[in-house]
Structure formats: structure tokens, C-alpha cells
């Protein structure tokens, strides 16, 4: 990135920074980066902010081309990049789902329609927050022994399916059936 981030980003608040649609002709949405000044200084040497702008060109993109605090240079998308696209004219970009290193980001299919889901979004988010482990600590509901951890490492997502934490068809939607080859 030839320019200093301080020249191209506008501060929204302490941890949010916007990249104007005017930064590059043809950007469909602005960029938004969630990071501290110290984090932005650390990423100044790579092209991650430039990639936030590039993602803003995707067909059907809505809202913002987003970058989470772990942003760094990736293939097309920055690592830590997020984009939502419309169903009718949007795209699914392999660079946005970590195809190169099987990083654990998944696109899951459902038979629910957006209008059916909309009234329940907040309740679903609250339930996911309660049920999905995040961060470090001993307070999760799932307790596993060291032997079970070894099984998880050996079997990958198949272990989770066998324990009832997923469905067999989930494995079909995960690279290498959710296990390292």
C-alpha cells in the first residue's frame, strides 16, 4: 500500500475506521476496519487495507467490505475480511472462506428463507453466543479428556458428527470432509 493508512482511513470511533468508496473508482460499498491505531500501524507493511478496497468491488456486495481486528494480507480477501452479498446478483468468493488453508470458516446451507429467519435473528444470535465456545477458559459446556482431544485432532469434523454436534451431510460441505488429509 503506497499510502499511509492515516491518509486514507477516516476515524469513526476508537476502534472503527472507514475507507471511502471514493478511494478507488468502482467500489460498490465503503470499507470498514475494526482495529486500534496500533494494529493499523502493524499492518501498514502489507496490502490488507488495499484488499478491503478490492473486496468492495464484488458483485452484489451490501453494507461494507469489513475487516476484523486480525486483518492481514490474504488471497483476494484479506484474512479477517467479511462481506455479505445479495442472493440474486451476489457471489460466493472462495478467497473469503479460507479455501487455501482449511481455516475453519464454513458456508452452511439451510432450507430457511430470509423472511422466515428475520424475526428470530436476535434470539438465534443470543443462543449461538451461549452455545458456541469462544475464547479461552474452562466454562464451556463440552468437557473432553485428553484422549478425546487426540480423537478430535485425528478425526476432525467426523468426531463432532459422531458425537451429535453436526450432521453427516455437513461433512460433504467441508474441505477434506473436515479432517486433515
GIHU-V165393 format. One line per field, one symbol per residue. ss: DSSP state (H for helix, E for strand, - for the rest). phi: phi as a letter, one per 20 degrees, with the letter a starting at -180 (. if undefined). burial: # if it has 9 or more other ideal C-beta (glycine too) atoms within 8 Angstrom, else .. Layout:
ss->???
phi->???
burial->???
//
This chain:
ss->----HHHHEEEEE--EEEE-HHH------EEEEE--HHHHHHH----HHHHHHHH-----EEEEEEEEEEEE------EEEEEEE--------HHH-----------------HHHHHHHHHHHHHHHHHH--------------HHHHHHHHHH-HHHHHH-----HHHHH--HHHH---
phi->.fdfgfedddfebgcccddfgfgcgofebfecddaegfffffegeddffffgffffeggmfcmcedcegegbgcenfffnecbdcfffcecddgfecmffclfoecddecefegffegfdgfffffffffeefbmdqdeffedcefffffffffemfggfffeneadgffffedgllmcff
burial->....#..##......####...#...#########...##..##...##.########.##...#####.##.#.######.#.#....#..#.####..................#......#.......................##.##..#######........##.##.####..
//
